[in-house]
Amino acid sequence: MNRSCIGGTTTISAVLVMLAAAASCGAASSFTVAAKGLTISGGTKPGDSQKLSLKIETKGSGVRDVMWVIYADNLALVKSDTKTGVTAGTALEVFASWTALAGQHTFHAEVDPNSLLEVTAIERSDNRTPVTAKAFADWSGWAQSAMEGSSSAVNLWKGAAVLVDVRIDGAMAWGGRVAGTFPESLVSESMMRAGTPADVSRGFALALREGWEQWQASVRVPGLAWYPAFAAFPGASAPPTPNLPTPLASLTQSAGDLSAGMIAARIKSRIGAAKDWPEGSQRIDTFSAWFASKFTTMLVAGTVTNVIGSGVVPSYAPPQVVLGPVKGVGVMRPGGFQFSW
């Protein structure tokens, strides 16, 4: 038995020596741990395996068991374990694995989480690592799914959208508006099937719909000779007559909202932090350039057909007046916007 620690006399001086020795022994037997760093390594895509490495440093004296835990996303347990028989004054590294989920996630670790070691508050402040944030995304696949979904959406729009309220004045056609709905759900559903988070998919799709609707609302017929036979029609009223097919680009319209820069800016604004996930901004820019290019080709190569015009001839008064200009309206039949996407 160590007599320097327990003593064997009852004199005052001996008691003082004994207390000092006991204090010295208590200090020598202290055992502290510190979490020195948590690193996350692995792929960047959802589903990739991640390796979480925690470095632990011990100080003091003695041999103790050291419990440690690693958390993800606000105390969701990744792994809890105990390293047995750890000698003070050594460093060790422990590991856990985690399968990446889409989006940004946070991680931190703690040693001695149940406060089994008798240490000071200052010493305990070293037991927890700072929070580490890391994002996981498959923007390559997500952008591809957005291309597929948006192609389906545009083609569905093409089959249902119509030009209505076109004013006919003789051979000329004026005004009008496009009635149609961009089915953004086809975009978001396609993206979600590819594993895109729901909020990102919806934001992406809504950004496209907003740009498309801005363009659609700007489309007008600027005064085109669509109905030559209506310039001087021999009758009281003109029968339904299709317009002369003309390039879609010949209509008055504002295409700026579907430029590559505007599409990308709108998407990034809608989806927020997701644009900064691995490859996010780059893939959004690439998608936006692709969509804008397809849209430009649509305007140049597309045609406006089957705007059925009809009306009356106000000046018709036989036998004195047997010819006159038609006054009426034109309405497109579904499928009148013809283009390839």
C-alpha positions in Angstrom: 0.0 0.0 0.0 1.2 3.5 -0.8 1.8 5.1 2.6 2.5 8.5 1.0 -1.1 8.6 0.1 -2.8 7.2 3.3 -0.3 8.1 6.0 0.0 6.4 9.4 0.4 9.1 12.1 -1.9 11.5 13.8 0.4 14.4 14.4 -0.6 17.8 13.0 2.4 18.0 10.7 1.8 14.4 9.5 -1.9 15.3 8.7 -0.8 18.2 6.6 1.6 16.0 4.7 -1.1 13.4 4.3 -3.6 16.0 2.9 -1.1 17.4 0.4 -0.2 13.9 -0.7 -3.8 13.0 -1.2 -4.4 16.1 -3.3 -1.4 15.2 -5.3 -2.7 11.6 -5.8 -6.1 12.9 -6.9 -4.6 15.2 -9.5 -2.4 12.5 -10.8 -5.4 10.1 -11.2 -7.5 12.6 -13.3 -8.4 11.4 -16.8 -9.7 13.8 -19.5 -10.8 13.4 -23.1 -11.2 15.8 -25.9 -12.8 15.5 -29.3 -10.1 16.8 -31.6 -11.9 16.8 -35.0 -14.6 15.1 -37.1 -14.0 14.6 -40.8 -16.4 13.3 -43.4 -15.1 11.6 -46.6 -16.8 9.8 -49.5 -18.8 10.6 -52.6 -20.8 13.6 -53.2 -24.1 12.0 -54.4 -27.1 10.7 -52.5 -26.6 7.1 -51.8 -22.8 7.3 -51.6 -21.2 5.8 -48.5 -19.6 8.3 -46.1 -16.8 7.6 -43.7 -17.0 9.7 -40.5 -13.7 9.8 -38.6 -13.4 11.2 -35.0 -10.1 11.9 -33.4 -9.9 11.7 -29.6 -7.1 12.9 -27.3 -6.7 11.8 -23.7 -4.7 13.4 -20.9 -4.0 12.9 -17.2 -3.3 9.4 -15.8 -4.9 6.1 -15.5 -6.8 3.8 -17.7 -10.5 4.4 -18.5 -13.3 3.4 -20.9 -14.1 6.2 -23.3 -17.7 6.5 -24.8 -18.2 8.4 -28.0 -21.1 9.3 -30.2 -21.5 10.8 -33.7 -24.7 12.7 -34.6 -26.2 13.9 -37.9 -28.8 16.6 -38.3 -29.7 17.8 -34.9 -29.0 14.8 -32.7 -30.0 12.0 -35.1 -27.7 9.2 -33.9 -25.2 7.8 -36.4 -23.2 5.6 -34.1 -22.5 5.2 -30.4 -19.7 3.0 -29.0 -17.2 2.7 -26.2 -13.4 2.3 -26.5 -12.3 0.2 -23.6 -9.1 0.3 -21.7 -7.8 3.6 -23.0 -4.6 4.8 -21.4 -4.3 8.5 -20.5 -2.0 10.5 -22.7 -2.8 8.7 -25.9 -4.6 9.7 -29.1 -7.0 7.4 -31.0 -9.3 7.6 -34.0 -12.8 5.9 -34.3 -15.0 5.6 -37.2 -18.7 5.4 -38.3 -20.4 5.1 -41.7 -23.4 7.0 -43.1 -25.3 6.7 -46.4 -25.6 10.2 -47.9 -29.1 11.7 -48.3 -29.9 14.5 -50.8 -29.4 18.0 -49.4 -27.2 19.7 -46.8 -26.6 17.8 -43.6 -24.7 18.6 -40.4 -22.6 16.4 -38.2 -20.9 16.6 -34.8 -19.4 14.2 -32.2 -19.1 14.0 -28.5 -16.9 12.0 -26.1 -18.0 11.0 -22.6 -21.6 12.2 -23.5 -23.0 10.8 -20.2 -20.4 12.7 -18.1 -18.9 9.6 -16.5 -15.5 11.2 -16.2 -15.1 13.6 -13.3 -13.7 16.7 -15.0 -14.1 20.4 -14.8 -16.5 22.4 -16.9 -13.6 23.9 -18.7 -12.3 20.4 -19.5 -15.7 19.3 -20.6 -16.0 22.1 -23.1 -13.5 20.2 -25.3 -15.7 17.1 -25.4 -17.8 18.3 -28.4 -16.7 18.9 -31.9 -17.8 21.9 -33.9 -20.7 21.3 -36.3 -19.6 20.3 -39.8 -22.0 20.9 -42.8 -21.8 19.0 -46.0 -24.2 18.8 -49.0 -24.9 15.9 -51.2 -26.5 16.2 -54.6 -26.9 14.5 -58.0 -27.3 17.7 -60.0 -26.2 15.9 -63.2 -29.1 13.4 -63.0 -31.5 16.0 -61.6 -30.8 18.4 -64.5 -31.3 15.6 -67.0 -34.6 14.7 -65.5 -35.6 18.4 -65.7 -34.9 18.3 -69.4 -37.1 15.3 -69.8 -39.9 16.7 -67.7 -39.8 20.2 -69.4 -39.9 18.6 -72.8 -43.0 16.7 -71.8 -44.5 19.9 -70.4 -43.9 22.0 -73.5 -45.3 19.3 -75.8 -48.4 19.0 -73.7 -48.8 22.7 -73.8 -48.3 22.7 -77.5 -51.2 20.3 -77.9 -53.6 22.2 -75.8 -52.7 25.9 -76.0 -54.8 28.1 -78.4 -54.8 31.6 -79.8 -58.1 33.3 -79.0 -59.8 36.7 -79.4 -58.0 37.5 -82.7 -59.6 40.6 -84.3 -60.3 40.3 -88.0 -60.6 43.4 -90.2 -60.7 42.4 -93.8 -57.7 40.4 -94.7 -55.8 41.5 -91.6 -55.6 39.9 -88.1 -54.8 41.8 -85.0 -54.3 41.3 -81.3 -55.5 38.1 -79.6 -54.0 36.2 -76.7 -52.7 32.8 -75.9 -54.8 30.6 -73.6 -52.8 27.8 -72.2 -51.3 26.3 -69.0 -47.7 25.2 -68.6 -48.0 21.9 -66.7 -45.1 22.4 -64.4 -46.1 19.2 -62.5 -44.5 17.2 -65.3 -41.2 18.8 -64.5 -41.3 18.4 -60.7 -42.6 14.8 -60.9 -39.8 13.9 -63.4 -37.2 15.4 -61.1 -38.6 13.7 -58.0 -38.5 10.3 -59.7 -34.7 11.0 -60.2 -34.3 11.6 -56.5 -34.5 15.4 -56.4 -35.8 16.7 -53.1 -39.4 17.8 -53.4 -38.9 21.4 -52.5 -36.1 21.7 -55.1 -38.2 20.0 -57.7 -41.1 22.3 -57.1 -39.0 25.4 -57.1 -37.3 24.4 -60.4 -40.7 23.7 -62.0 -42.3 26.9 -60.8 -39.4 29.0 -62.1 -40.0 27.5 -65.6 -43.7 28.0 -65.4 -43.2 31.7 -64.4 -40.9 32.4 -67.4 -43.2 30.6 -69.8 -46.3 32.4 -68.6 -44.5 35.8 -68.9 -43.7 35.0 -72.5 -47.2 33.6 -73.3 -48.9 36.7 -71.9 -46.9 38.9 -74.3 -47.9 37.1 -77.5 -50.0 39.2 -79.9 -50.8 39.2 -83.6 -49.3 42.4 -85.0 -51.4 42.9 -88.1 -50.9 40.0 -90.5 -52.6 39.3 -93.8 -54.0 36.0 -92.6 -57.3 36.0 -94.5 -56.9 37.2 -98.1 -60.4 36.1 -99.1 -61.8 38.3 -96.4 -60.6 41.5 -98.0 -63.6 41.6 -100.3 -66.0 38.8 -99.5 -69.0 38.2 -101.7 -71.6 37.5 -99.0 -73.2 38.6 -95.8 -71.0 36.5 -93.7 -67.8 34.5 -94.2 -67.6 30.8 -93.3 -64.9 29.5 -90.9 -61.6 29.9 -92.7 -58.1 28.9 -91.4 -55.4 31.5 -91.4 -52.4 31.4 -93.7 -49.7 29.6 -91.7 -47.0 31.9 -90.6 -43.8 31.6 -88.5 -44.3 31.8 -84.8 -41.6 34.4 -84.7 -43.8 36.7 -86.7 -46.0 37.3 -83.7 -45.3 40.2 -81.4 -43.8 38.8 -78.2 -41.3 39.3 -75.4 -38.9 36.4 -75.2 -36.5 37.8 -72.6 -38.0 35.9 -69.7 -36.9 32.7 -71.4 -33.3 33.7 -72.0 -30.7 31.5 -70.5 -29.7 34.1 -68.0 -33.3 34.8 -66.8 -34.2 31.1 -66.5 -31.1 30.4 -64.5 -31.6 33.4 -62.2 -35.2 32.5 -61.6 -34.4 28.8 -60.8 -31.6 29.8 -58.4 -33.8 32.3 -56.6 -36.5 29.7 -56.2 -34.4 26.8 -54.9 -32.2 28.9 -52.5 -29.3 27.0 -51.0 -29.7 24.0 -53.2 -28.0 25.9 -56.0 -24.8 25.7 -54.0 -24.8 22.0 -53.5 -22.1 20.2 -55.5 -22.3 21.1 -59.3 -25.6 22.9 -58.7 -25.0 26.3 -60.2 -23.1 24.8 -63.2 -25.8 22.3 -64.0 -28.6 24.9 -63.7 -26.7 27.2 -66.1 -26.3 24.3 -68.5 -30.0 23.4 -68.3 -31.0 27.0 -68.8 -28.9 27.4 -71.9 -30.4 24.2 -73.3 -34.0 25.3 -72.6 -33.3 28.8 -74.1 -31.8 27.2 -77.2 -34.8 24.9 -77.7 -37.2 27.9 -77.2 -35.4 30.0 -79.7 -35.5 27.2 -82.3 -39.2 26.8 -81.5 -39.8 30.5 -82.4 -37.8 30.4 -85.6 -39.0 27.1 -86.9 -42.5 26.9 -85.4 -45.7 27.9 -87.3 -49.1 29.3 -86.3 -51.9 27.5 -88.0 -55.6 26.7 -87.8 -56.7 30.1 -86.4 -60.2 29.8 -87.7 -61.6 33.1 -88.7 -65.2 34.0 -89.4 -67.4 37.1 -89.4 -69.9 39.3 -91.2 -69.6 41.8 -94.0 -71.3 44.9 -92.6 -71.3 46.7 -95.9 -72.9 43.9 -97.8 -76.2 45.3 -99.4 -77.1 43.6 -102.7 -77.6 44.5 -105.4 -75.8 47.7 -104.8 -72.9 46.3 -102.7 -72.1 42.7 -103.2 -68.5 42.6 -101.9 -67.0 43.9 -98.6 -64.4 43.4 -95.9 -65.1 40.8 -93.2 -65.3 41.9 -89.6 -65.0 39.1 -87.1 -62.8 37.0 -84.8 -60.4 34.2 -85.1 -59.9 31.3 -82.7 -57.2 28.6 -83.0 -58.1 25.0 -82.9 -55.9 22.9 -80.4 -52.7 21.8 -82.1 -52.4 25.0 -84.1 -49.0 25.8 -82.6 -46.7 23.5 -84.6 -43.1 23.0 -83.8 -40.6 20.3 -82.7 -39.1 20.5 -79.2 
